[in-house]
């Protein structure tokens, strides 16, 4: 397994052995419960469904699907093989190691309705007396040709609250007892947001790193 559902706790900073300050994001990674294993015979592809968090108010269809589990968040992950996984198995933060490179996916912080200056960094108009175009969008197209507003025009609208991924984040520390992972840098969302952690490259062995030096 290279993927895990987690929850963003917040940001802090730590010092490495050389005394360098590292900004990190504290993430509660798991424990995740295997709620379903999909096979080629039954489903046509290989995947595993993970559950995270608890919810005592699951509806009857979800209770029947989860059996005895009370997972609140479910996420399906495609795999190349699922023989080692079974329903009810717990996957914890110990699958990650310091030095691993991961990609984190989540919903960005919503900023509400925004104008073009805040959303796209447009320049404002004159602020002098008599000007009527301080922060308005301005012309959005010619009147006769093409006679309409072209699709994809940068206009005022909702800002943020979109699904984004941050690649190439380094795992700095792993606390298996508390299922906490420290990632170098920031991840999408506000504290308490549910995120998906996917390992893209495993950490290099210490011996190999020494030989390379």
C-alpha positions as CSV (number, residue, x, y, z in Angstrom):
1,X,0.0,0.0,0.0
2,X,1.3,3.4,-1.0
3,X,-1.9,5.5,-0.2
4,X,-3.7,6.5,3.0
5,X,-6.6,8.8,4.0
6,X,-5.6,11.4,6.5
7,X,-6.7,14.6,8.2
8,X,-4.8,17.9,8.3
9,X,-4.0,18.9,11.8
10,X,-2.1,22.1,11.2
11,X,1.3,23.5,10.5
12,X,4.4,23.9,12.8
13,X,8.2,23.9,12.4
14,X,10.9,21.6,13.5
15,X,14.7,21.6,13.4
16,X,16.8,18.9,11.7
17,X,20.1,17.5,13.0
18,X,22.0,20.3,11.3
19,X,19.9,23.0,13.0
20,X,18.0,24.0,9.9
21,X,14.4,25.1,10.4
22,X,11.8,23.1,8.4
23,X,8.2,24.1,8.0
24,X,6.0,21.0,8.3
25,X,2.3,20.1,8.1
26,X,1.1,17.7,10.8
27,X,-1.2,15.1,9.3
28,X,-3.2,12.4,11.1
29,X,-2.6,9.5,8.6
30,X,-5.0,6.7,9.4
31,X,-5.7,4.2,10.8
32,X,-7.7,3.2,7.7
33,X,-9.8,0.1,7.6
34,X,-10.1,-2.0,4.4
35,X,-13.9,-2.0,3.8
36,X,-13.9,-3.7,0.4
37,X,-11.5,-5.5,-1.9
38,X,-12.4,-5.5,-5.6
39,X,-11.2,-8.2,-7.9
40,X,-11.1,-8.8,-11.6
41,X,-13.5,-11.7,-11.3
42,X,-16.2,-9.8,-9.5
43,X,-15.6,-6.1,-10.5
44,X,-13.4,-6.2,-13.6
45,X,-10.5,-4.4,-12.0
46,X,-8.2,-4.5,-8.9
47,X,-8.8,-1.9,-6.2
48,X,-9.3,-1.5,-2.5
49,X,-11.7,0.7,-0.6
50,X,-10.4,2.4,2.5
51,X,-12.5,3.8,5.4
52,X,-11.3,6.6,7.7
53,X,-12.9,8.3,10.7
54,X,-16.0,7.3,12.7
55,X,-19.6,8.1,12.2
56,X,-22.4,6.7,14.4
57,X,-25.1,8.0,12.1
58,X,-24.5,6.0,8.9
59,X,-27.6,5.2,7.0
60,X,-28.8,1.6,6.5
61,X,-27.2,1.1,3.0
62,X,-23.9,2.3,4.3
63,X,-24.2,0.2,7.5
64,X,-24.9,-2.9,5.4
65,X,-21.9,-2.2,3.2
66,X,-19.5,-1.5,6.0
67,X,-20.8,-4.4,8.2
68,X,-19.4,-3.7,11.7
69,X,-17.3,-0.7,10.7
70,X,-18.4,2.9,11.3
71,X,-16.1,4.7,8.8
72,X,-17.2,8.1,7.8
73,X,-15.0,8.7,4.7
74,X,-14.5,6.1,2.0
75,X,-11.9,6.2,-0.8
76,X,-11.2,3.7,-3.5
77,X,-7.6,3.1,-4.7
78,X,-6.5,1.2,-7.8
79,X,-3.8,-1.4,-7.1
80,X,-1.8,-3.9,-9.2
81,X,-2.4,-6.7,-6.7
82,X,-4.8,-7.2,-3.7
83,X,-3.9,-10.7,-2.5
84,X,-2.3,-9.4,0.7
85,X,-5.4,-7.3,1.7
86,X,-8.6,-8.4,3.4
87,X,-11.7,-6.7,4.7
88,X,-11.3,-5.4,8.2
89,X,-7.5,-5.0,8.0
90,X,-6.1,-1.8,9.4
91,X,-3.5,0.2,7.6
92,X,-1.6,2.7,9.6
93,X,0.9,5.5,9.2
94,X,3.8,3.1,9.5
95,X,3.6,2.3,5.8
96,X,5.4,5.6,5.3
97,X,9.1,6.2,6.1
98,X,11.2,9.4,6.5
99,X,12.4,10.5,3.1
100,X,9.5,9.2,1.1
101,X,8.2,11.5,-1.6
102,X,4.4,11.8,-1.5
103,X,1.6,13.7,-3.3
104,X,-1.2,15.1,-1.3
105,X,-4.7,15.7,-2.7
106,X,-7.5,17.7,-1.0
107,X,-9.9,20.6,-1.3
108,X,-8.4,24.0,-1.2
109,X,-9.7,26.7,1.2
110,X,-12.8,28.5,-0.1
111,X,-12.5,32.2,-0.5
112,X,-16.1,33.0,-1.4
113,X,-17.2,35.2,-4.2
114,X,-14.3,37.3,-5.6
115,X,-13.9,39.9,-8.2
116,X,-11.3,39.8,-11.0
117,X,-8.7,41.9,-9.1
118,X,-8.6,39.4,-6.2
119,X,-9.2,36.3,-8.3
120,X,-7.0,36.9,-11.4
121,X,-4.8,39.9,-10.2
122,X,-6.3,42.3,-12.7
123,X,-5.2,46.0,-12.5
124,X,-7.7,48.5,-11.1
125,X,-8.9,51.6,-12.8
126,X,-8.1,55.2,-11.9
127,X,-9.0,56.2,-8.3
128,X,-9.3,59.9,-9.2
129,X,-12.5,61.9,-8.9
130,X,-14.9,61.2,-11.8
131,X,-13.6,57.7,-12.6
132,X,-16.3,55.1,-12.7
133,X,-14.1,52.1,-13.2
134,X,-12.2,51.6,-9.9
135,X,-12.5,47.8,-9.5
136,X,-15.0,46.8,-12.1
137,X,-14.2,44.1,-14.7
138,X,-14.4,46.4,-17.7
139,X,-15.2,45.4,-21.3
140,X,-15.7,41.7,-21.9
141,X,-16.0,41.8,-25.7
142,X,-16.9,43.7,-28.8
143,X,-20.5,44.6,-29.6
144,X,-20.9,43.6,-33.2
145,X,-18.1,41.0,-33.8
146,X,-18.3,38.4,-32.3
147,X,-21.4,39.8,-30.7
148,X,-21.2,37.5,-27.6
149,X,-19.0,36.8,-24.7
150,X,-16.4,34.1,-25.5
151,X,-16.2,31.0,-23.3
152,X,-13.4,30.9,-20.7
153,X,-13.5,34.6,-20.1
154,X,-12.0,35.5,-16.7
155,X,-15.0,36.8,-14.8
156,X,-15.9,37.4,-11.1
157,X,-17.0,34.2,-9.4
158,X,-16.3,31.7,-6.6
159,X,-12.7,31.4,-5.6
160,X,-11.1,28.4,-4.1
161,X,-12.8,25.2,-2.8
162,X,-11.5,23.1,-5.7
163,X,-9.8,19.7,-5.8
164,X,-6.0,20.3,-6.0
165,X,-2.9,18.1,-5.6
166,X,0.5,19.2,-4.2
167,X,3.3,16.9,-5.6
168,X,6.8,16.1,-4.3
169,X,6.3,16.6,-0.6
170,X,8.9,14.9,1.7
171,X,8.0,12.9,4.7
172,X,10.2,14.3,7.5
173,X,9.0,12.3,10.5
174,X,6.6,9.4,11.2
175,X,5.0,8.7,14.6
176,X,3.5,5.2,14.3
177,X,2.1,5.2,17.9
178,X,-0.1,8.3,17.2
179,X,-0.5,7.8,13.5
180,X,1.0,11.2,12.8
181,X,3.1,12.1,9.7
182,X,5.1,15.3,9.3
183,X,5.3,16.6,5.7
184,X,7.7,19.3,4.6
185,X,5.7,22.2,3.2
186,X,2.0,22.9,3.1
187,X,-1.0,20.8,2.0
188,X,-4.4,21.8,0.6
189,X,-7.3,22.7,2.9
190,X,-7.8,24.1,6.4
191,X,-7.1,22.2,9.7
192,X,-9.5,19.3,9.9
193,X,-9.7,18.8,6.1
194,X,-9.7,15.3,4.8
195,X,-6.8,14.6,2.4
196,X,-5.3,11.8,0.4
197,X,-1.7,10.9,0.7
198,X,-0.1,8.9,-2.2
199,X,3.6,7.8,-2.1
200,X,5.2,8.5,-5.5
201,X,8.8,7.6,-4.6
202,X,10.1,5.5,-1.7
203,X,13.0,6.7,0.5
204,X,16.5,5.7,-0.6
205,X,18.3,3.2,1.7
206,X,20.9,4.8,4.0
207,X,23.6,2.5,2.7
208,X,22.9,3.4,-0.9
209,X,22.9,7.1,0.0
210,X,26.3,6.8,1.6
211,X,27.8,5.0,-1.3
212,X,26.5,7.7,-3.6
213,X,28.2,10.3,-1.6
